[in-house]
Amino acid sequence: KETGVVTGTDEAIKNILDTLKLLIASERELLALASEIDDEVTVALLSDYISGQEKEVWMLTSFLS
């Protein structure tokens, strides 16, 4: 997601979180499609990506708290 000028750390992290959430949502859609066509390699790859990104979301959310 494109943003304008970012002036603070909290604002930057919130923008990163928003972008990660959009990315995770798109990856979940792809995961469902890959699962429907039994593409196990793509399912495994996307599952790993999503897990890593969810961990990042958790860490960044904790940082903001």
N, CA, C and O atoms as a Tripos MOL2 file, in Angstrom:
@<TRIPOS>MOLECULE
protein
  260   259    65     0     0
PROTEIN
NO_CHARGES

@<TRIPOS>ATOM
      1 N           0.8540   -1.1680    0.0000 N.3       1 LYS1
      2 CA          0.0000    0.0000    0.0000 C.3       1 LYS1
      3 C           0.8930    1.2210    0.0000 C.2       1 LYS1
      4 O           1.8060    1.3360    0.8180 O.2       1 LYS1
      5 N           0.6330    2.1120   -0.8990 N.am      2 GLU2
      6 CA          1.4550    3.3040   -1.0250 C.3       2 GLU2
      7 C           0.9770    4.3770   -0.0570 C.2       2 GLU2
      8 O          -0.2250    4.5760    0.1210 O.2       2 GLU2
      9 N           1.9280    5.0630    0.5660 N.am      3 THR3
     10 CA          1.5920    6.1400    1.4920 C.3       3 THR3
     11 C           2.3950    7.3790    1.1420 C.2       3 THR3
     12 O           3.3060    7.3390    0.3140 O.2       3 THR3
     13 N           2.0410    8.4730    1.7850 N.am      4 GLY4
     14 CA          2.7790    9.7190    1.5900 C.3       4 GLY4
     15 C           3.9880    9.7530    2.5070 C.2       4 GLY4
     16 O           4.6040    8.7250    2.7890 O.2       4 GLY4
     17 N           4.3130   10.9450    2.9630 N.am      5 VAL5
     18 CA          5.4610   11.1310    3.8440 C.3       5 VAL5
     19 C           5.1490   10.5430    5.2170 C.2       5 VAL5
     20 O           4.1010   10.8170    5.8000 O.2       5 VAL5
     21 N           6.0630    9.7410    5.7160 N.am      6 VAL6
     22 CA          5.9170    9.1260    7.0360 C.3       6 VAL6
     23 C           6.8980    9.8270    7.9630 C.2       6 VAL6
     24 O           8.0970    9.8790    7.6880 O.2       6 VAL6
     25 N           6.3770   10.3670    9.0690 N.am      7 THR7
     26 CA          7.2250   11.1790    9.9420 C.3       7 THR7
     27 C           7.5830   10.5250   11.2640 C.2       7 THR7
     28 O           8.4570   11.0220   11.9750 O.2       7 THR7
     29 N           6.9400    9.4390   11.6070 N.am      8 GLY8
     30 CA          7.2280    8.8260   12.9010 C.3       8 GLY8
     31 C           7.2960    7.3140   12.8300 C.2       8 GLY8
     32 O           6.7950    6.6890   11.8960 O.2       8 GLY8
     33 N           7.9290    6.7470   13.8400 N.am      9 THR9
     34 CA          8.0970    5.2970   13.9050 C.3       9 THR9
     35 C           6.7590    4.5740   13.9820 C.2       9 THR9
     36 O           6.5280    3.6080   13.2530 O.2       9 THR9
     37 N           5.8770    5.0400   14.8640 N.am     10 ASP10
     38 CA          4.5790    4.3740   15.0200 C.3      10 ASP10
     39 C           3.7840    4.3990   13.7190 C.2      10 ASP10
     40 O           3.1500    3.4100   13.3500 O.2      10 ASP10
     41 N           3.8230    5.5300   13.0300 N.am     11 GLU11
     42 CA          3.1050    5.6450   11.7610 C.3      11 GLU11
     43 C           3.6800    4.6770   10.7240 C.2      11 GLU11
     44 O           2.9350    4.0440    9.9760 O.2      11 GLU11
     45 N           4.9940    4.5690   10.6860 N.am     12 ALA12
     46 CA          5.6490    3.6540    9.7440 C.3      12 ALA12
     47 C           5.2570    2.2120   10.0400 C.2      12 ALA12
     48 O           4.9540    1.4480    9.1240 O.2      12 ALA12
     49 N           5.2620    1.8420   11.3070 N.am     13 ILE13
     50 CA          4.9150    0.4690   11.6850 C.3      13 ILE13
     51 C           3.4560    0.1780   11.3770 C.2      13 ILE13
     52 O           3.1300   -0.9200   10.9270 O.2      13 ILE13
     53 N           2.5710    1.1420   11.6110 N.am     14 LYS14
     54 CA          1.1600    0.9430   11.2820 C.3      14 LYS14
     55 C           0.9790    0.7290    9.7830 C.2      14 LYS14
     56 O           0.1690   -0.0980    9.3650 O.2      14 LYS14
     57 N           1.7330    1.4740    8.9740 N.am     15 ASN15
     58 CA          1.6640    1.2890    7.5190 C.3      15 ASN15
     59 C           2.1660   -0.0960    7.1200 C.2      15 ASN15
     60 O           1.5840   -0.7490    6.2540 O.2      15 ASN15
     61 N           3.2410   -0.5370    7.7510 N.am     16 ILE16
     62 CA          3.7730   -1.8750    7.4760 C.3      16 ILE16
     63 C           2.7500   -2.9390    7.8640 C.2      16 ILE16
     64 O           2.5400   -3.9010    7.1260 O.2      16 ILE16
     65 N           2.1180   -2.7660    9.0170 N.am     17 LEU17
     66 CA          1.0950   -3.7200    9.4600 C.3      17 LEU17
     67 C          -0.0670   -3.7870    8.4770 C.2      17 LEU17
     68 O          -0.5380   -4.8720    8.1350 O.2      17 LEU17
     69 N          -0.5290   -2.6200    8.0230 N.am     18 ASP18
     70 CA         -1.6280   -2.5990    7.0520 C.3      18 ASP18
     71 C          -1.2470   -3.3520    5.7790 C.2      18 ASP18
     72 O          -2.0420   -4.1200    5.2360 O.2      18 ASP18
     73 N          -0.0280   -3.1220    5.3150 N.am     19 THR19
     74 CA          0.4400   -3.7810    4.0980 C.3      19 THR19
     75 C           0.5660   -5.2870    4.2980 C.2      19 THR19
     76 O           0.1650   -6.0670    3.4340 O.2      19 THR19
     77 N           1.1180   -5.6920    5.4310 N.am     20 LEU20
     78 CA          1.2450   -7.1260    5.7210 C.3      20 LEU20
     79 C          -0.1210   -7.7980    5.7790 C.2      20 LEU20
     80 O          -0.2850   -8.9140    5.2850 O.2      20 LEU20
     81 N          -1.0940   -7.1320    6.3740 N.am     21 LYS21
     82 CA         -2.4370   -7.7120    6.4700 C.3      21 LYS21
     83 C          -3.0640   -7.8870    5.0900 C.2      21 LYS21
     84 O          -3.7330   -8.8880    4.8340 O.2      21 LYS21
     85 N          -2.8490   -6.9100    4.1930 N.am     22 LEU22
     86 CA         -3.3500   -7.0420    2.8250 C.3      22 LEU22
     87 C          -2.6590   -8.1950    2.0990 C.2      22 LEU22
     88 O          -3.2980   -8.9660    1.3830 O.2      22 LEU22
     89 N          -1.3650   -8.2970    2.2930 N.am     23 LEU23
     90 CA         -0.5860   -9.3580    1.6610 C.3      23 LEU23
     91 C          -1.0250  -10.7330    2.1580 C.2      23 LEU23
     92 O          -1.1840  -11.6630    1.3670 O.2      23 LEU23
     93 N          -1.2170  -10.8580    3.4610 N.am     24 ILE24
     94 CA         -1.6570  -12.1310    4.0420 C.3      24 ILE24
     95 C          -3.0300  -12.5210    3.4960 C.2      24 ILE24
     96 O          -3.2710  -13.6910    3.1980 O.2      24 ILE24
     97 N          -3.9230  -11.5500    3.3650 N.am     25 ALA25
     98 CA         -5.2580  -11.8430    2.8260 C.3      25 ALA25
     99 C          -5.1570  -12.3700    1.3920 C.2      25 ALA25
    100 O          -5.8420  -13.3270    1.0300 O.2      25 ALA25
    101 N          -4.3120  -11.7500    0.5860 N.am     26 SER26
    102 CA         -4.1190  -12.2130   -0.7980 C.3      26 SER26
    103 C          -3.5020  -13.6030   -0.8330 C.2      26 SER26
    104 O          -3.8950  -14.4500   -1.6350 O.2      26 SER26
    105 N          -2.5360  -13.8270    0.0400 N.am     27 GLU27
    106 CA         -1.8890  -15.1340    0.0950 C.3      27 GLU27
    107 C          -2.8590  -16.2180    0.5400 C.2      27 GLU27
    108 O          -2.7650  -17.3550    0.0760 O.2      27 GLU27
    109 N          -3.7810  -15.8910    1.4230 N.am     28 ARG28
    110 CA         -4.7850  -16.8750    1.8490 C.3      28 ARG28
    111 C          -5.6930  -17.2700    0.6750 C.2      28 ARG28
    112 O          -6.0800  -18.4310    0.5440 O.2      28 ARG28
    113 N          -6.0280  -16.2890   -0.1740 N.am     29 GLU29
    114 CA         -6.8310  -16.5970   -1.3600 C.3      29 GLU29
    115 C          -6.0640  -17.5310   -2.2940 C.2      29 GLU29
    116 O          -6.6170  -18.5060   -2.8040 O.2      29 GLU29
    117 N          -4.7910  -17.2230   -2.5090 N.am     30 LEU30
    118 CA         -3.9570  -18.0890   -3.3480 C.3      30 LEU30
    119 C          -3.8120  -19.4770   -2.7380 C.2      30 LEU30
    120 O          -3.8120  -20.4810   -3.4500 O.2      30 LEU30
    121 N          -3.6900  -19.5240   -1.4220 N.am     31 LEU31
    122 CA         -3.5800  -20.8010   -0.7170 C.3      31 LEU31
    123 C          -4.8160  -21.6580   -0.9680 C.2      31 LEU31
    124 O          -4.7080  -22.8600   -1.2130 O.2      31 LEU31
    125 N          -5.9850  -21.0380   -0.9070 N.am     32 ALA32
    126 CA         -7.2280  -21.7710   -1.1550 C.3      32 ALA32
    127 C          -7.2760  -22.2990   -2.5900 C.2      32 ALA32
    128 O          -7.6790  -23.4380   -2.8280 O.2      32 ALA32
    129 N          -6.8640  -21.4620   -3.5370 N.am     33 LEU33
    130 CA         -6.8570  -21.9000   -4.9400 C.3      33 LEU33
    131 C          -5.8700  -23.0420   -5.1560 C.2      33 LEU33
    132 O          -6.1840  -24.0230   -5.8310 O.2      33 LEU33
    133 N          -4.6820  -22.9100   -4.5840 N.am     34 ALA34
    134 CA         -3.6720  -23.9650   -4.7270 C.3      34 ALA34
    135 C          -4.1530  -25.2650   -4.0950 C.2      34 ALA34
    136 O          -3.8860  -26.3530   -4.6060 O.2      34 ALA34
    137 N          -4.8560  -25.1420   -2.9910 N.am     35 SER35
    138 CA         -5.3870  -26.3200   -2.3130 C.3      35 SER35
    139 C          -6.4480  -27.0130   -3.1700 C.2      35 SER35
    140 O          -6.5070  -28.2410   -3.2280 O.2      35 SER35
    141 N          -7.2840  -26.2130   -3.8320 N.am     36 GLU36
    142 CA         -8.3350  -26.7700   -4.6870 C.3      36 GLU36
    143 C          -7.7720  -27.6050   -5.8260 C.2      36 GLU36
    144 O          -8.3730  -28.6030   -6.2260 O.2      36 GLU36
    145 N          -6.6180  -27.1980   -6.3500 N.am     37 ILE37
    146 CA         -6.0430  -27.9360   -7.4860 C.3      37 ILE37
    147 C          -4.9450  -28.9040   -7.0420 C.2      37 ILE37
    148 O          -4.1890  -29.4250   -7.8620 O.2      37 ILE37
    149 N          -4.8740  -29.1320   -5.7420 N.am     38 ASP38
    150 CA         -3.9150  -30.0840   -5.1590 C.3      38 ASP38
    151 C          -2.4540  -29.7630   -5.4810 C.2      38 ASP38
    152 O          -1.6490  -30.6600   -5.7320 O.2      38 ASP38
    153 N          -2.1280  -28.4670   -5.4710 N.am     39 ASP39
    154 CA         -0.7460  -28.0300   -5.6950 C.3      39 ASP39
    155 C          -0.0550  -27.9640   -4.3320 C.2      39 ASP39
    156 O           0.0230  -26.9030   -3.7130 O.2      39 ASP39
    157 N           0.4400  -29.1040   -3.8820 N.am     40 GLU40
    158 CA          0.9860  -29.2210   -2.5310 C.3      40 GLU40
    159 C           2.2430  -28.3860   -2.3150 C.2      40 GLU40
    160 O           2.4780  -27.9050   -1.2060 O.2      40 GLU40
    161 N           3.0500  -28.2080   -3.3490 N.am     41 VAL41
    162 CA          4.2710  -27.4080   -3.2130 C.3      41 VAL41
    163 C           3.9130  -25.9500   -2.9390 C.2      41 VAL41
    164 O           4.4800  -25.3240   -2.0440 O.2      41 VAL41
    165 N           2.9740  -25.4130   -3.7090 N.am     42 THR42
    166 CA          2.5510  -24.0290   -3.5060 C.3      42 THR42
    167 C           1.8650  -23.8710   -2.1580 C.2      42 THR42
    168 O           2.0720  -22.8660   -1.4770 O.2      42 THR42
    169 N           1.0590  -24.8360   -1.7650 N.am     43 VAL43
    170 CA          0.3940  -24.7890   -0.4590 C.3      43 VAL43
    171 C           1.4350  -24.7250    0.6570 C.2      43 VAL43
    172 O           1.3020  -23.9220    1.5810 O.2      43 VAL43
    173 N           2.4570  -25.5540    0.5790 N.am     44 ALA44
    174 CA          3.5030  -25.5620    1.6070 C.3      44 ALA44
    175 C           4.2580  -24.2400    1.6290 C.2      44 ALA44
    176 O           4.5290  -23.6910    2.6970 O.2      44 ALA44
    177 N           4.5970  -23.7330    0.4520 N.am     45 LEU45
    178 CA          5.3290  -22.4720    0.3560 C.3      45 LEU45
    179 C           4.5240  -21.3190    0.9310 C.2      45 LEU45
    180 O           5.0320  -20.5350    1.7330 O.2      45 LEU45
    181 N           3.2630  -21.2200    0.5170 N.am     46 LEU46
    182 CA          2.4150  -20.1390    1.0130 C.3      46 LEU46
    183 C           2.1560  -20.2700    2.5090 C.2      46 LEU46
    184 O           2.1220  -19.2660    3.2190 O.2      46 LEU46
    185 N           1.9750  -21.4760    2.9870 N.am     47 SER47
    186 CA          1.7600  -21.6810    4.4240 C.3      47 SER47
    187 C           2.9450  -21.1640    5.2250 C.2      47 SER47
    188 O           2.7700  -20.5290    6.2650 O.2      47 SER47
    189 N           4.1490  -21.4370    4.7400 N.am     48 ASP48
    190 CA          5.3500  -20.9420    5.4220 C.3      48 ASP48
    191 C           5.4220  -19.4220    5.3770 C.2      48 ASP48
    192 O           5.7320  -18.7830    6.3830 O.2      48 ASP48
    193 N           5.1360  -18.8370    4.2060 N.am     49 TYR49
    194 CA          5.1480  -17.3750    4.0910 C.3      49 TYR49
    195 C           4.1460  -16.7510    5.0550 C.2      49 TYR49
    196 O           4.4670  -15.8050    5.7740 O.2      49 TYR49
    197 N           2.9330  -17.2890    5.0620 N.am     50 ILE50
    198 CA          1.8790  -16.7380    5.9110 C.3      50 ILE50
    199 C           2.2630  -16.8500    7.3830 C.2      50 ILE50
    200 O           2.0640  -15.9040    8.1450 O.2      50 ILE50
    201 N           2.8000  -17.9740    7.7860 N.am     51 SER51
    202 CA          3.2210  -18.1480    9.1840 C.3      51 SER51
    203 C           4.2640  -17.1110    9.5740 C.2      51 SER51
    204 O           4.1820  -16.5140   10.6480 O.2      51 SER51
    205 N           5.2360  -16.8990    8.7120 N.am     52 GLY52
    206 CA          6.2790  -15.9160    8.9920 C.3      52 GLY52
    207 C           5.7270  -14.5050    9.0640 C.2      52 GLY52
    208 O           6.1140  -13.7240    9.9340 O.2      52 GLY52
    209 N           4.8280  -14.1800    8.1550 N.am     53 GLN53
    210 CA          4.2540  -12.8370    8.1510 C.3      53 GLN53
    211 C           3.3180  -12.6210    9.3330 C.2      53 GLN53
    212 O           3.2580  -11.5170    9.8750 O.2      53 GLN53
    213 N           2.5900  -13.6510    9.7410 N.am     54 GLU54
    214 CA          1.7420  -13.5250   10.9270 C.3      54 GLU54
    215 C           2.5960  -13.2930   12.1730 C.2      54 GLU54
    216 O           2.1970  -12.5580   13.0770 O.2      54 GLU54
    217 N           3.7630  -13.9160   12.2180 N.am     55 LYS55
    218 CA          4.6830  -13.6890   13.3310 C.3      55 LYS55
    219 C           5.1650  -12.2400   13.3210 C.2      55 LYS55
    220 O           5.2510  -11.6090   14.3740 O.2      55 LYS55
    221 N           5.4800  -11.7100   12.1430 N.am     56 GLU56
    222 CA          5.8910  -10.3110   12.0370 C.3      56 GLU56
    223 C           4.7830   -9.3780   12.5000 C.2      56 GLU56
    224 O           5.0430   -8.4070   13.2100 O.2      56 GLU56
    225 N           3.5440   -9.6680   12.1020 N.am     57 VAL57
    226 CA          2.4040   -8.8530   12.5290 C.3      57 VAL57
    227 C           2.3050   -8.8730   14.0470 C.2      57 VAL57
    228 O           2.0970   -7.8330   14.6710 O.2      57 VAL57
    229 N           2.4530  -10.0450   14.6390 N.am     58 TRP58
    230 CA          2.3810  -10.1680   16.0970 C.3      58 TRP58
    231 C           3.4780   -9.3350   16.7630 C.2      58 TRP58
    232 O           3.2180   -8.6090   17.7230 O.2      58 TRP58
    233 N           4.7080   -9.4440   16.2470 N.am     59 MET59
    234 CA          5.8270   -8.7100   16.8530 C.3      59 MET59
    235 C           5.6500   -7.2000   16.7110 C.2      59 MET59
    236 O           5.8930   -6.4560   17.6620 O.2      59 MET59
    237 N           5.2340   -6.7500   15.5450 N.am     60 LEU60
    238 CA          5.0480   -5.3120   15.3420 C.3      60 LEU60
    239 C           3.8850   -4.7770   16.1710 C.2      60 LEU60
    240 O           3.9510   -3.6640   16.6940 O.2      60 LEU60
    241 N           2.8210   -5.5680   16.2910 N.am     61 THR61
    242 CA          1.6860   -5.1610   17.1240 C.3      61 THR61
    243 C           2.1120   -5.0660   18.5850 C.2      61 THR61
    244 O           1.7060   -4.1450   19.2930 O.2      61 THR61
    245 N           2.9200   -6.0060   19.0320 N.am     62 SER62
    246 CA          3.4390   -5.9690   20.4030 C.3      62 SER62
    247 C           4.3160   -4.7450   20.6170 C.2      62 SER62
    248 O           4.2760   -4.1280   21.6820 O.2      62 SER62
    249 N           5.1050   -4.3930   19.6150 N.am     63 PHE63
    250 CA          5.9700   -3.2210   19.7050 C.3      63 PHE63
    251 C           5.1470   -1.9520   19.8940 C.2      63 PHE63
    252 O           5.5420   -1.0580   20.6420 O.2      63 PHE63
    253 N           4.0070   -1.8740   19.2180 N.am     64 LEU64
    254 CA          3.1670   -0.6780   19.3140 C.3      64 LEU64
    255 C           2.4210   -0.5880   20.6410 C.2      64 LEU64
    256 O           1.9980    0.4960   21.0420 O.2      64 LEU64
    257 N           2.2580   -1.7110   21.3210 N.am     65 SER65
    258 CA          1.4860   -1.7260   22.5820 C.3      65 SER65
    259 C           2.2450   -1.1250   23.7290 C.2      65 SER65
    260 O           1.7320   -1.0670   24.8460 O.2      65 SER65
@<TRIPOS>BOND
     1     1     2 1
     2     2     3 1
     3     3     4 2
     4     3     5 am
     5     5     6 1
     6     6     7 1
     7     7     8 2
     8     7     9 am
     9     9    10 1
    10    10    11 1
    11    11    12 2
    12    11    13 am
    13    13    14 1
    14    14    15 1
    15    15    16 2
    16    15    17 am
    17    17    18 1
    18    18    19 1
    19    19    20 2
    20    19    21 am
    21    21    22 1
    22    22    23 1
    23    23    24 2
    24    23    25 am
    25    25    26 1
    26    26    27 1
    27    27    28 2
    28    27    29 am
    29    29    30 1
    30    30    31 1
    31    31    32 2
    32    31    33 am
    33    33    34 1
    34    34    35 1
    35    35    36 2
    36    35    37 am
    37    37    38 1
    38    38    39 1
    39    39    40 2
    40    39    41 am
    41    41    42 1
    42    42    43 1
    43    43    44 2
    44    43    45 am
    45    45    46 1
    46    46    47 1
    47    47    48 2
    48    47    49 am
    49    49    50 1
    50    50    51 1
    51    51    52 2
    52    51    53 am
    53    53    54 1
    54    54    55 1
    55    55    56 2
    56    55    57 am
    57    57    58 1
    58    58    59 1
    59    59    60 2
    60    59    61 am
    61    61    62 1
    62    62    63 1
    63    63    64 2
    64    63    65 am
    65    65    66 1
    66    66    67 1
    67    67    68 2
    68    67    69 am
    69    69    70 1
    70    70    71 1
    71    71    72 2
    72    71    73 am
    73    73    74 1
    74    74    75 1
    75    75    76 2
    76    75    77 am
    77    77    78 1
    78    78    79 1
    79    79    80 2
    80    79    81 am
    81    81    82 1
    82    82    83 1
    83    83    84 2
    84    83    85 am
    85    85    86 1
    86    86    87 1
    87    87    88 2
    88    87    89 am
    89    89    90 1
    90    90    91 1
    91    91    92 2
    92    91    93 am
    93    93    94 1
    94    94    95 1
    95    95    96 2
    96    95    97 am
    97    97    98 1
    98    98    99 1
    99    99   100 2
   100    99   101 am
   101   101   102 1
   102   102   103 1
   103   103   104 2
   104   103   105 am
   105   105   106 1
   106   106   107 1
   107   107   108 2
   108   107   109 am
   109   109   110 1
   110   110   111 1
   111   111   112 2
   112   111   113 am
   113   113   114 1
   114   114   115 1
   115   115   116 2
   116   115   117 am
   117   117   118 1
   118   118   119 1
   119   119   120 2
   120   119   121 am
   121   121   122 1
   122   122   123 1
   123   123   124 2
   124   123   125 am
   125   125   126 1
   126   126   127 1
   127   127   128 2
   128   127   129 am
   129   129   130 1
   130   130   131 1
   131   131   132 2
   132   131   133 am
   133   133   134 1
   134   134   135 1
   135   135   136 2
   136   135   137 am
   137   137   138 1
   138   138   139 1
   139   139   140 2
   140   139   141 am
   141   141   142 1
   142   142   143 1
   143   143   144 2
   144   143   145 am
   145   145   146 1
   146   146   147 1
   147   147   148 2
   148   147   149 am
   149   149   150 1
   150   150   151 1
   151   151   152 2
   152   151   153 am
   153   153   154 1
   154   154   155 1
   155   155   156 2
   156   155   157 am
   157   157   158 1
   158   158   159 1
   159   159   160 2
   160   159   161 am
   161   161   162 1
   162   162   163 1
   163   163   164 2
   164   163   165 am
   165   165   166 1
   166   166   167 1
   167   167   168 2
   168   167   169 am
   169   169   170 1
   170   170   171 1
   171   171   172 2
   172   171   173 am
   173   173   174 1
   174   174   175 1
   175   175   176 2
   176   175   177 am
   177   177   178 1
   178   178   179 1
   179   179   180 2
   180   179   181 am
   181   181   182 1
   182   182   183 1
   183   183   184 2
   184   183   185 am
   185   185   186 1
   186   186   187 1
   187   187   188 2
   188   187   189 am
   189   189   190 1
   190   190   191 1
   191   191   192 2
   192   191   193 am
   193   193   194 1
   194   194   195 1
   195   195   196 2
   196   195   197 am
   197   197   198 1
   198   198   199 1
   199   199   200 2
   200   199   201 am
   201   201   202 1
   202   202   203 1
   203   203   204 2
   204   203   205 am
   205   205   206 1
   206   206   207 1
   207   207   208 2
   208   207   209 am
   209   209   210 1
   210   210   211 1
   211   211   212 2
   212   211   213 am
   213   213   214 1
   214   214   215 1
   215   215   216 2
   216   215   217 am
   217   217   218 1
   218   218   219 1
   219   219   220 2
   220   219   221 am
   221   221   222 1
   222   222   223 1
   223   223   224 2
   224   223   225 am
   225   225   226 1
   226   226   227 1
   227   227   228 2
   228   227   229 am
   229   229   230 1
   230   230   231 1
   231   231   232 2
   232   231   233 am
   233   233   234 1
   234   234   235 1
   235   235   236 2
   236   235   237 am
   237   237   238 1
   238   238   239 1
   239   239   240 2
   240   239   241 am
   241   241   242 1
   242   242   243 1
   243   243   244 2
   244   243   245 am
   245   245   246 1
   246   246   247 1
   247   247   248 2
   248   247   249 am
   249   249   250 1
   250   250   251 1
   251   251   252 2
   252   251   253 am
   253   253   254 1
   254   254   255 1
   255   255   256 2
   256   255   257 am
   257   257   258 1
   258   258   259 1
   259   259   260 2
@<TRIPOS>SUBSTRUCTURE
     1 LYS1         2 RESIDUE 1 A LYS
     2 GLU2         6 RESIDUE 1 A GLU
     3 THR3        10 RESIDUE 1 A THR
     4 GLY4        14 RESIDUE 1 A GLY
     5 VAL5        18 RESIDUE 1 A VAL
     6 VAL6        22 RESIDUE 1 A VAL
     7 THR7        26 RESIDUE 1 A THR
     8 GLY8        30 RESIDUE 1 A GLY
     9 THR9        34 RESIDUE 1 A THR
    10 ASP10       38 RESIDUE 1 A ASP
    11 GLU11       42 RESIDUE 1 A GLU
    12 ALA12       46 RESIDUE 1 A ALA
    13 ILE13       50 RESIDUE 1 A ILE
    14 LYS14       54 RESIDUE 1 A LYS
    15 ASN15       58 RESIDUE 1 A ASN
    16 ILE16       62 RESIDUE 1 A ILE
    17 LEU17       66 RESIDUE 1 A LEU
    18 ASP18       70 RESIDUE 1 A ASP
    19 THR19       74 RESIDUE 1 A THR
    20 LEU20       78 RESIDUE 1 A LEU
    21 LYS21       82 RESIDUE 1 A LYS
    22 LEU22       86 RESIDUE 1 A LEU
    23 LEU23       90 RESIDUE 1 A LEU
    24 ILE24       94 RESIDUE 1 A ILE
    25 ALA25       98 RESIDUE 1 A ALA
    26 SER26      102 RESIDUE 1 A SER
    27 GLU27      106 RESIDUE 1 A GLU
    28 ARG28      110 RESIDUE 1 A ARG
    29 GLU29      114 RESIDUE 1 A GLU
    30 LEU30      118 RESIDUE 1 A LEU
    31 LEU31      122 RESIDUE 1 A LEU
    32 ALA32      126 RESIDUE 1 A ALA
    33 LEU33      130 RESIDUE 1 A LEU
    34 ALA34      134 RESIDUE 1 A ALA
    35 SER35      138 RESIDUE 1 A SER
    36 GLU36      142 RESIDUE 1 A GLU
    37 ILE37      146 RESIDUE 1 A ILE
    38 ASP38      150 RESIDUE 1 A ASP
    39 ASP39      154 RESIDUE 1 A ASP
    40 GLU40      158 RESIDUE 1 A GLU
    41 VAL41      162 RESIDUE 1 A VAL
    42 THR42      166 RESIDUE 1 A THR
    43 VAL43      170 RESIDUE 1 A VAL
    44 ALA44      174 RESIDUE 1 A ALA
    45 LEU45      178 RESIDUE 1 A LEU
    46 LEU46      182 RESIDUE 1 A LEU
    47 SER47      186 RESIDUE 1 A SER
    48 ASP48      190 RESIDUE 1 A ASP
    49 TYR49      194 RESIDUE 1 A TYR
    50 ILE50      198 RESIDUE 1 A ILE
    51 SER51      202 RESIDUE 1 A SER
    52 GLY52      206 RESIDUE 1 A GLY
    53 GLN53      210 RESIDUE 1 A GLN
    54 GLU54      214 RESIDUE 1 A GLU
    55 LYS55      218 RESIDUE 1 A LYS
    56 GLU56      222 RESIDUE 1 A GLU
    57 VAL57      226 RESIDUE 1 A VAL
    58 TRP58      230 RESIDUE 1 A TRP
    59 MET59      234 RESIDUE 1 A MET
    60 LEU60      238 RESIDUE 1 A LEU
    61 THR61      242 RESIDUE 1 A THR
    62 SER62      246 RESIDUE 1 A SER
    63 PHE63      250 RESIDUE 1 A PHE
    64 LEU64      254 RESIDUE 1 A LEU
    65 SER65      258 RESIDUE 1 A SER
